[in-house]
Amino acid sequence: MPKIKLKLKGRPGWSIECSAMSIKNLGKTFDIHCGGIDLIFPHHQNEIAQSEGWTGKKFVNYWLHNEWLLVNGQKMSKSLGNFYTLRDILAKGYPAIAVRYLLLSTHYRQQLNFTFEGIDAAKASINRLNELILKLQHFLGNTKERLKIVTNEVKGTRIAFEQAMDDDLNVSEALAAVFELAKQINTWIDDEETVGKKSALEVLDFLKEADTVFGVMNFSRKERLPSDITKLIEERARLRKEKKFAEADKIRADLLRKGIQIDDTPEGVKWKKA
């Protein structure tokens, strides 16, 4: 019989491509494989069968399958007009960091309902964390040192944070633990029960540690007062030095109406947002 030469053009199927790339770059067994729930069958099952059938070894140690993304309670689709890319969202003026926070706020195995109101809430949550960071950065303490109490609060929060992350990467629970700590620290500061410089630094260190997971906080922002407010604070300091306390108190009241609270401490004049 004559020999028949076939010239076929093509490429490997989707599943075998993933097996080939994974094994080439990560080895016959690797730790984490991600994907959507729609890929569990048949794609990921095919990957397991062909990879383990060839190598005789366990293919993946942990599978992380994320749920569907909803938009205003419906599945995202162009036909419904609720299909957004990240580029679309950024073009509307929303910061990327708020989108990141929103995606973190729901466990990856649960459906996330995307709304623009949700992004606004995410922005507000990030702002609350960053406002606390600013308070702690400016806060030097004056009369009371709550180091032991704050240390216990931070220790308890770290335990809750780590337990949440160990529970199938429950980032939403980890966020809740951080906000509970922020609420307590804000209460102490707002009640003028100072946490002390060492305690403030301890809280900041923990927030930086937590943010290695979240990636949403800003530790480099330095808040500056408007020049007219700065001049009033300087004028008040001059009046106090000249023992003109009534006039100084009037400026202090004016500043408070403008939202700036002035505290006279052994280390000097300190300000914070009222």
C-alpha angles and dihedrals in degrees: 000000000000116000114251117214115204121200107198125178121202146097137244119285123262097263097047090048090058093047091050095048094044096049093044094051104027105026135247090300125029135170113240133031118177133196145129123286089250089068097057090089125063104347102054093036088054090050091053095046097049096038096048091039089058101038101030088222135106108274104206132008099202130024118199113194118182124210128241121287113235126199115209089341095309135096110267112254139148091233091062092046092236098108113124132175122203087252090057092052094048090048088059089061099258115140118242090231090063091053089051091051092048092052090049094050095076126054110258092237091057127075114260116214107212117209133156087236086059091055090050089052090048090053090051092050092050090048090054091054093046092048089055090050090053091049091051092046091053094038115100100160127235119197113004131046113207095177096132094047093046091046090056091048092050092045092052092047092050090053092049090046094051093045090053093050091047088053097080093300094300094185094166091061090046089053090050090055091052092049091050089056091046090052092053095046091047090052092054093047094045090049087054091242095137120222092207130235095276092049092048090053090049092054091046091051091053093047090052089050092050091047091062082076101035101036093197107104128095117220097165100060113110116197115220127194121234113262093248091056091047090052091052091051091050091047091051091051090052092050092050090050088054089048092243091140098161092057090043091052090052090056090047090054090048090052091049090054087053090054099258120120117203123207124188108215135172086255092054138266115338127188136198137169111274 
